[in-house]
Amino acid sequence: MAHWGDYQNLIYGAGLRGVLPRLPVDFAGLEARAAAAMPAQLLTYVRGGCGDEWTQDLNAAAFRHWGMVPRMMVDCSRRDTGLRLFGRDWPAPLFLAPIGVTGLATPDGHGDLHAARGAAEIGVPFCASTLGNDPLESVREACGRGPAMFQLYTPRNRALAESLIARAEAAGYDALVVTLDTWVTGWRPRDLNTGNFPQLRGHVLTNYFSDPVFRGLLPRPPEEDPAAAVVAWAGVFGQVLTWDDVAWLKGATRLPLVLKGICHPDDARRAADLGADAIYCSNHGGRQANGGIAAVDMLPGVVEGAGGLPVLFDGGVRSGTDAVKALALGATAVGLGRPWFYGLALEGAAGVAHVLRCVLAEMDLLMAVNGWPTLDAVRGAGAQRVLQG
């Protein structure tokens, strides 16, 4: 396809032959289909947020408070969505945001690999979570030759943290994304009401159980005593990070360091001053703290505070239109979360690829219709607050 938007031509052409898309092309339809197909506890975990889920819901709704003004008489017959980040060429400013239960999304328990392959089919990066059912090395291999990032939940044991970081670097990941807001889990009523926390049931802990440092902490291997290994994991998960730890993280790897969870302009400035290579504006999808401001509403301030550093963003992105608005507000690249997870749960790698094609097609067609042939043009157009009646 010459442009991402050409995907709609394939769909319409297939329709002339009586062939309809296997999966919906819109988020609402995709979520409904996934809700009917996914195991109840997994669906509860993925759909759930913190508290009464006000912030989670606001993340998605807030995109409607931003609008963009189209420009006419601009030749958009050719569009360019590519960018260069972390020393690699990206075909589009989109990536798969990390989700800690990805491994459980497919019946074979290898959802991490399927998600990575789906991303690789399109060429966009997969940000692999520390919490996975497959070793980070295997996940990186499944990402193919395209870019990929590794997201670290920093453990309390520094040697274990350094081991995980070293493994990610050796495996060929292009950046290290360190999550700052999850040293303790937020209050999640959906999961609490069902007594379900997958990690305590031994799920998605393969990166720990396969790590030589973690295994050295155990009296017996995880294969022989998985219950004891889970207890040990619970004892090391979640280091409280401070600004003093940035120097250690920078010194632990040659990979670009991305700090995830930055929402305040002053924190963005501090991160930049201390040598972070990129800022990741995110409120964890509203899953960690309730009562906050929508992520997209905080994005402009973070971009300003970052002072020219790349700014990754996620939080409530459901469509190509949402992605374009985030780019217009200054994001360098936009992370997609629940949409691709639902595609994965329904059709594996093919489902992920379909969702990415749909989001990218909508993004590309919006750029075409509104007179923005490049990402620079999108950012130059900007987005304006829309007054609500």
ABEGO torsion letter per residue (X at the ends): XABAAAAAAAAAAAAAAGBBBABBABAAAAAAAAAAABBAAAAAAAABBBEAGAAAAAAAAAAAABBBBBBBGBBAABBBABBBBGGBBBABABBBBBBAAAAAABAAGAAAAAAAAAAAAAGBBBBBBABBABBAAAAAAAAEABBBBBBBBBBABAAAAAAAAAAAAAAGBABBBBBAAAABBBBBAAAAAAGBBAAAAGBGAAAAAABAAAAAABABBAAABAAAAAAAAAAABGBBBBAAAAAAAAAABABBBBBBGBABAAAAAAAAAAGBABBBBBAGGGAABBGBBBAAAAAAAAAAAAGGBBBBBBGGBABAAAAAAAAAAGBABBBBBAAAAAAAAAAEAAAAAAAAAAAAAAAAAAAAAAGBABAAAAAAAEBBBBBBX
